Amino acid sequence: MTTRVILTVLGTDRPGLTRSLADAVMAAGGNWLESQLARLGGQYVGAVLVELPEPQVERLRAETARIAADGLTVAVVAAGEEPQ
């Protein structure tokens, strides 16, 4: 069974942050479905919708925690249901 989560990100902008997020999603076996990423006031901010096998959510949390250790705040939250 798959699930969808949203990664919210915030931190000082620097090269390689989007790549680090993509690598974390890939390592957890997820698919990057859509995103809104921007640079605001020198900060890297955004949200990424990810679909992955439900048992891999904790792996994604662990992978994103490694990025957070480098100064990027990443939260993993459950996505709501798509409207029918």
Protein Blocks (a to p, Z undefined) as FASTA:
>chain_A
ZZdddddddddddehklmmmmmmmmmnopacfbdcdddeehiacddddddddfklmmmmm
mmmmmmmmnopacdddddddddZZ
